[in-house]
Amino acid sequence: MIRKENSLSQVDLLTHQALIIIFHLHLLPETPIMNHLHPNIEAAIKHQVELLNTGRVLEAFDLFFSDHGEMYENDNLFGHGKIECRKRQEPYINSAKEILGQITDVKIIPLAQICIFRNQSSFIDQKDKEIQINGLHWQQWENGKIIEECYFHSDKMDKIIASGILDNPEKLKENS
């Protein structure tokens, strides 16, 4: 009789462990904030910001921009797809002798897979002149990649910031 009770306990334990494994293998990766490369969208975005802050812009782009992503500049299509967007950005980035990254006001909405941040970086051009950047990036992520990036600057950026976008990044798509 004791042996039978132990067998049942072992069966119950094995069943419980099997259910946990099934949950982790099958259900967890399908949740909106999980993916196979970056199990935590917040960690992925923080890694992107770290790369940008250390001047590794193209590395961040290559790692996180979707093959089919779209980029907008002040609501105008800048490029469609990773190849086109990278090709359009390379001349600006490669003209810099040095990039001094300064990403601020980072806000991440994990369940919506949205992030927003200010880009107040600067770069040193080929004539040793420092150029200041003042922009706002809004990104929609999916499966660990940026599928849409909206970059705003000048009056458009000021208007969007005044509307409260830094506190509520979801508002960008609500108002579009």
N, C-alpha and C positions, 0 to 999 in steps of 0.2 A: 504494500500500500504506500509506503513512503516513497518507493521508487517511482510509482505512478504520479504522485504529487510533484516530485521533482521534474518528471518529464513534462508535465503540464506547465510548470513554471518556466522551463527552458523553452517550450513551444511558444508560450506567451511572450517571453523575452525576445525570441527570434522573430516572431511576427511583428512586435513593436519596432525592433531594429530595422526590419525589412520595410516597414511603412515609412520610417524616417528616411531611409535611403531612397525610396521611390519618390518621396516628396522632394528631396533635394535634387535628384537627377531629372525629374520630369516636370515638376510644377514650378520650382523656384526660377529656373532660367527664363520662363515665359512671362514672368511678372515685368511690368513696365520699367522698373529701375534696375533690372539685371540683364547681363549679357555675358557671352563666353569670354570676351577679352577683358572687360572691366566689370567685375561683379557689382560694383557700386558706382552709379553715375556721378555721385559727388567726388569720388576718388579720381575718376576719369577727367572731370572738369578741373579739379585742383592740379592734376598732372599737366593739363594743357596750359593752365595759368602759370605754372612753374616754368614750363618751356618758354612761354612768351616773356616772362619776367627775366629770363636769362638770355634773351635775344635770339632764341632758336625758333624763329617764326615758321620757317619752311618745314622744320622737323615736326612742329605741332600740327601744321596743316596736313602733312603727309600721314601722320598718325591718326588724326581725328576727323578729317573731312571725308564725307561719303563720296563714293564714285559718282553718285547721281545727285549730289547736293547742289543747291542754288545759293548764290550770293547776290545781295542787293546793296546798293549804295544810295542812301536817301530815297528809298522806295523805287529806284530804277534798277533793272536787272543788270548786274555786273558780269555775271557768268553762270553758265549751266554746266555742271559736271566738274569733277575733280581736275581733269586735264586742262580744260579751258580756264577755270578759275586760277589754277596754279600758274599757268602761262601768262595770265594777265597781271598777277601779283609779282612774279619774279623780277621784272625790271626795277620795280621800286625797292624791293628788299635787297636785291643784289647790288644796287647802287650805293648802299650804305657800307661804310667802312666799319661801323660799329653800331649796334642797336642797344640802347639802354632801356630795357623793358620796365614799365611801371603800370601794372594792371591794378585797378582799384575798384571799390564798390561792387565786389563780386556778390551776386545773389543767385542761388541755385534753388529751383523748384523741382525736387526729385520726381514726384509723381507725374508731373507734366513734362518732365525731361526738357526743361527750359533753363537757360542761364542768361544772365545779363552782366556786363561789366563795362567800366570806363577804361579806355586805353589812353593813358597820358604818358606814353613812352616818347622817347626822342631817339634820333639817330644822327650819326656824324656822316656827312656826305663826302664825296671824293675831294672836295675843296676844304675839308676840315670845318665846315660850317654845321652847327647843330640845328636840326630841324625838329620842332616840337609837334607832336601829334596830340590832338584833342578829339577823341571820338568815343562813340558808344556802340558796343556790340551786343546784339540780341541773337541767341542761338537756340534752335530747336534740335534736339538730339533724338536719335533712334538707334537702338542696338549698338550703343557705344560710339556712334558717329554723328557728326553735324550734318543734318539734312537740309537745314536752311540757316543762313546767317544774314542778318540785316545790320549793316554798318551805317551809322548816322554821324554827321558832323555839322558844324556851323549852326545856322538858325534852326534847321530841322531838328538837330540834336537838342538844342536848348528848349524848343517847344515840347519835345517828347519827354524830356526830363521834368519840365514844369508840370506836365500832365500826371506825374507820379509814377512813371514807368519803373524807376529804380526800386520802389516799394512793392510794386505789383506787376512783374514782367508779363504775366498772362494778358494784361490789358492790350498789348500790342496787337494780338490777333482778334481780340474782342471788338476792337475799333476798326479793323480793316474791312 
